[in-house]
């Protein structure tokens, strides 16, 4: 995992653990979509549909939390 990917995991954690995909992409412009794809492929993040807000969110997987030392 490179430094950019680790910082993206920290961003997810620090944004309450489930920022909207649109926010993630905006804050990581212009590489947000590719970065999300890389994180999913690595198994450290996944995307979920929030049925309450009807927004797509990115969250850490157990592997992603482990990469950050199990910190919440």
C-alpha positions as CSV (number, residue, x, y, z in Angstrom):
1,X,0.0,0.0,0.0
2,X,1.4,3.4,-1.0
3,X,1.2,6.6,1.0
4,X,-1.7,8.0,-1.1
5,X,-3.8,4.9,-0.5
6,X,-3.1,4.9,3.2
7,X,-4.1,8.6,3.4
8,X,-7.3,7.7,1.6
9,X,-8.1,5.1,4.2
10,X,-7.4,7.6,7.0
11,X,-9.7,10.1,5.1
12,X,-12.5,7.5,5.2
13,X,-12.0,6.8,8.9
14,X,-11.7,10.5,9.8
15,X,-14.9,11.3,7.8
16,X,-17.0,9.3,10.2
17,X,-16.2,6.0,8.6
18,X,-18.6,6.3,5.7
19,X,-18.3,9.4,3.6
20,X,-20.4,9.8,0.5
21,X,-18.6,8.6,-2.7
22,X,-19.2,12.0,-4.2
23,X,-17.4,13.7,-1.3
24,X,-14.5,11.2,-1.6
25,X,-14.2,11.8,-5.3
26,X,-14.4,15.6,-4.8
27,X,-11.7,15.6,-2.1
28,X,-9.4,13.4,-4.2
29,X,-10.0,15.1,-7.5
30,X,-8.9,14.2,-10.2
31,X,-8.1,10.7,-9.2
32,X,-11.0,9.9,-6.8
33,X,-12.8,7.3,-9.0
34,X,-9.5,5.4,-9.8
35,X,-8.4,5.6,-6.1
36,X,-11.8,4.1,-5.0
37,X,-11.4,1.3,-7.6
38,X,-7.9,0.6,-6.3
39,X,-9.0,0.4,-2.7
40,X,-11.9,-1.9,-3.6
41,X,-9.6,-4.1,-5.6
42,X,-7.2,-4.3,-2.7
43,X,-10.0,-5.3,-0.4
44,X,-9.5,-2.4,2.0
45,X,-12.7,-0.5,1.2
46,X,-16.2,-1.2,-0.2
47,X,-19.1,0.8,-1.4
48,X,-22.6,0.5,0.1
49,X,-25.9,2.1,-0.7
50,X,-27.4,4.1,2.2
51,X,-31.0,3.3,1.9
52,X,-32.0,6.2,4.3
53,X,-30.2,9.0,2.4
54,X,-30.1,7.2,-1.0
55,X,-26.4,8.0,-1.3
56,X,-23.6,5.7,-2.1
57,X,-20.9,5.6,0.6
58,X,-17.4,4.2,0.9
59,X,-16.5,2.3,4.0
60,X,-13.4,0.4,5.4
61,X,-13.5,-3.3,5.4
62,X,-11.9,-5.3,8.2
63,X,-8.8,-5.5,6.1
64,X,-8.8,-1.7,5.8
65,X,-9.2,-1.2,9.5
66,X,-6.4,-3.7,10.1
67,X,-4.1,-1.7,7.7
68,X,-4.7,1.3,9.9
69,X,-3.7,-0.7,13.0
70,X,-7.2,-1.5,14.0
71,X,-7.9,2.2,14.9
72,X,-11.5,3.4,14.7
